[in-house]
């Protein structure tokens, strides 16, 4: 099985680049399942149902999210209706949506879990207190399991990778928008990377217009964030796994959009 993961789609530049390039990228990489983090797809904060539907129509199988999922209230009903978009599993059970889903294609099954870190993000419930319960909920016989660990702290993501080594196919970190170079296969067969990066404008401060952010740092005054436009890249990872669910390879993806 080959899994293509597209990291944090940031604003219109990121989503337009992905929608335009994804069909070719799927064919070029020979990917079986496509997962994309849509956490920042709507003007850099959250996602709407319209944007989600466009990403799914372009070839994305499952959309993961993160701490900005509640920013666009319009998406709440869509979170309840669609099994192809998930929010962090360590939000409260009464919150809209679900924390994991099962994607099936050509006789293959891939469980996708979304989890949010606690350090510096303050998740309602810590991820380590929830993840085992989520794994117990998965259908029997599902061997391929992908976790999007949306977290700020490197230590928390590294720890989750070690905790789940041998239990899941991949632990892929998101949220910081800066791709790390520590991709590896852990001893138990779990693919790991601390952060898969950002799909969006990189001539920026993690997606936001750099002049605005520089002004904020200089003046210490509140400013309205605006999505930058230049240097758009598509970032993520490609993961290969055997029939037993153990990862055999992980490769970073960094592709200029133009």
C-alpha positions in Angstrom: 0.0 0.0 0.0 1.2 3.5 -0.8 -0.2 6.4 1.2 0.2 10.0 0.0 -0.2 12.6 2.7 -0.5 16.3 1.9 0.4 18.5 4.8 -1.4 21.6 6.1 -3.2 23.2 3.1 -2.9 27.0 3.7 -5.5 29.3 2.2 -6.5 29.7 -1.4 -2.9 29.4 -2.8 -2.4 26.1 -1.1 -5.8 24.5 -2.1 -5.7 25.8 -5.7 -2.2 24.3 -6.1 -3.2 21.0 -4.7 -6.5 20.8 -6.7 -4.5 21.6 -9.9 -1.7 19.1 -9.3 -3.2 16.3 -7.4 -4.5 14.1 -10.3 -1.1 14.1 -11.9 0.6 13.6 -8.5 -1.6 10.6 -7.8 -0.7 9.0 -11.1 3.0 9.9 -10.9 3.4 8.4 -7.4 1.1 5.5 -7.8 -0.6 6.3 -4.5 -3.5 4.1 -3.2 -4.8 6.4 -0.6 -4.6 10.2 -0.4 -4.9 12.0 3.0 -4.8 15.8 3.3 -4.8 18.1 6.3 -7.3 20.9 5.6 -6.8 22.7 8.9 -5.9 26.0 7.3 -7.7 25.7 4.0 -10.2 28.5 4.5 -8.2 31.8 4.6 -5.7 30.1 6.9 -8.1 29.2 9.7 -10.4 26.1 9.4 -12.2 24.7 6.5 -15.7 25.1 4.9 -17.9 22.4 3.5 -17.5 23.8 0.0 -13.7 23.7 0.2 -13.8 20.2 1.7 -16.0 19.0 -1.2 -13.6 20.5 -3.8 -10.7 18.7 -2.2 -12.5 15.4 -2.1 -13.6 15.8 -5.7 -10.0 16.5 -6.7 -8.9 13.0 -5.4 -8.4 13.4 -1.6 -9.8 10.3 0.2 -9.8 11.7 3.8 -9.4 15.2 5.2 -7.8 15.6 8.6 -7.9 18.8 10.6 -6.7 20.3 13.9 -7.1 23.1 16.5 -8.7 25.5 14.0 -11.5 23.1 13.1 -14.2 25.2 15.0 -13.3 28.5 13.3 -15.8 28.0 10.4 -19.1 27.2 12.0 -20.7 26.4 8.6 -18.7 23.2 8.5 -20.2 21.7 11.6 -23.1 19.8 9.9 -20.7 18.5 7.2 -18.5 17.1 10.0 -21.5 15.1 11.2 -22.6 14.0 7.7 -19.4 13.0 6.0 -17.1 10.2 7.0 -14.4 11.6 4.8 -13.5 14.5 7.0 -12.4 14.1 10.6 -11.4 16.3 13.6 -9.1 15.4 16.5 -10.3 12.4 18.4 -9.4 14.0 21.7 -12.1 16.7 21.4 -15.1 15.9 23.5 -17.5 13.2 22.4 -20.4 15.7 22.2 -18.4 17.9 19.7 -19.4 17.7 16.1 -17.8 15.1 13.9 -15.6 12.0 14.5 -12.0 11.4 15.3 -11.3 8.5 13.0 -12.6 7.0 9.8 -12.1 3.9 7.7 -11.3 4.4 4.0 -11.9 1.4 1.7 -10.7 1.2 -1.9 -10.2 -1.8 -4.3 -10.5 -4.2 -1.4 -8.0 -2.4 0.8 -8.7 -0.7 4.1 -7.0 2.2 5.8 -8.0 3.6 9.2 -7.2 7.3 9.5 -7.0 8.8 13.0 -6.7 12.5 13.9 -5.2 13.5 17.2 -4.2 16.9 18.7 -1.4 17.6 21.0 -1.8 19.0 24.5 1.4 21.0 25.0 0.9 24.7 24.0 -2.4 23.8 22.3 -4.4 22.6 25.4 -6.5 19.8 24.0 -9.6 19.1 26.1 -8.2 15.6 26.8 -4.5 14.6 26.4 -3.8 12.5 23.3 -2.1 9.7 25.3 -5.2 9.3 27.4 -7.4 8.8 24.2 -5.3 7.0 21.6 -5.6 3.4 23.0 -9.4 3.8 23.2 -9.5 4.9 19.6 -7.4 1.9 18.5 -9.9 -0.4 20.3 -12.7 1.1 18.3 -11.2 0.2 14.9 -12.8 -2.8 13.1 -11.1 -6.1 13.6 -8.6 -7.0 11.0 -7.6 -3.5 9.9 -3.8 -3.6 9.7 -3.1 -0.2 8.0 -3.5 2.7 10.4 -2.4 6.3 9.8 -2.3 8.9 12.6 -2.2 12.7 11.9 -0.6 14.0 15.1 -1.5 17.7 15.0 0.8 19.2 17.7 3.0 22.1 18.5 5.7 20.4 20.6 8.3 18.2 18.9 8.7 16.2 22.1 5.0 15.3 22.2 5.1 14.1 18.6 8.3 12.1 19.1 6.8 10.5 22.2 3.6 9.5 20.3 5.7 7.9 17.6 7.5 5.7 20.1 4.3 4.9 22.0 2.6 3.7 18.8 5.6 2.0 17.2 4.4 -1.4 16.0 0.8 -0.5 16.7 0.1 1.7 13.6 1.5 2.1 10.1 2.4 5.8 10.4 2.6 8.7 12.8 2.9 11.9 10.9 3.2 15.3 12.6 1.4 18.4 11.4 0.7 22.0 12.7 4.0 23.9 12.6 4.1 24.3 8.8 7.8 23.6 8.7 8.9 20.3 7.2 11.4 18.4 9.3 14.1 16.1 8.0 13.7 13.3 10.6 11.6 10.9 8.6 12.3 7.3 9.6 11.0 3.8 10.1 10.9 3.1 13.8 12.1 -0.4 15.1 8.6 -1.8 15.3 7.7 -0.8 11.7 6.0 2.5 12.1 6.8 5.4 9.7 7.4 8.6 11.5 8.1 12.3 10.8 7.8 15.2 13.2 6.2 17.6 10.7 5.3 17.0 7.1 5.3 20.8 6.3 2.8 23.1 4.6 1.0 23.2 1.2 0.8 26.9 0.6 2.8 30.1 0.2 6.3 29.7 1.6 7.4 33.3 0.9 5.7 34.1 4.2 5.8 33.6 7.9 4.3 30.0 8.0 1.6 31.0 5.5 0.8 34.6 6.6 1.9 37.8 4.8 5.4 38.4 6.2 5.0 42.2 6.3 2.0 41.8 8.6 3.8 39.5 10.9 7.0 41.6 11.0 4.8 44.6 11.9 3.2 42.7 14.7 6.6 41.6 16.2 7.9 45.2 15.9 4.9 47.0 17.4 3.5 44.2 19.7 0.0 45.4 18.5 -2.8 43.1 17.2 -3.0 42.8 13.4 -5.4 41.1 11.0 -3.7 38.1 9.4 -3.7 37.8 5.6 -2.7 34.7 3.5 0.5 35.3 1.6 0.7 34.4 -2.1 4.3 33.7 -3.2 6.5 30.7 -3.3 3.7 28.1 -3.2 4.9 24.5 -2.5 3.1 21.2 -2.1 4.6 19.4 0.9 3.8 16.1 2.6 5.1 12.5 2.7 4.8 9.3 0.7 4.6 6.1 2.8 4.8 2.5 1.6 3.6 -0.4 3.7 3.4 -4.2 3.4 0.3 -6.4 3.7 1.0 -6.7 7.5 0.6 -3.0 8.0 4.3 -2.3 8.8 5.8 0.6 6.9 8.7 -0.1 4.6 9.5 3.4 3.4 8.8 7.1 4.1 9.8 9.9 1.7 9.3 13.6 2.1 7.5 15.4 -0.7 8.4 19.0 -1.6 7.1 20.2 -4.9 7.0 23.7 -6.5 3.4 24.5 -7.5 4.4 26.4 -10.6 
